[in-house]
């Protein structure tokens, strides 16, 4: 029985395509429960809760994520629209469509899109969202 299980596992691994592709028509958009209502996202590769991942997200027009941070660094590429990053005591920075930015671990910031925007997030360590004010966290709000 053990030999059969090993053979089945090897066959499944060998059959996996070493060239994974995810086109926009393959994206499975879902509401992002860790963000204020209106944000959606789709995991393209890996598992963001474990690390080594890529996901896309969309924010509607006039959308703001309150002051928050991430435990680990992540890289963001703006696919559509622009995003403005606000940091306490620093000048706001706008990343235009096609632009790339690196969010350092534990940097506290707001994210705002005046017009609808879409972006790709890549990380190699687990992704999380930690709100500066726990009252802003939609995961803890009563419905």
Order of alpha helices (4+ residues) and beta strands (2+ residues): alpha-beta-beta-beta-beta-beta-beta-beta-beta-beta-beta-beta
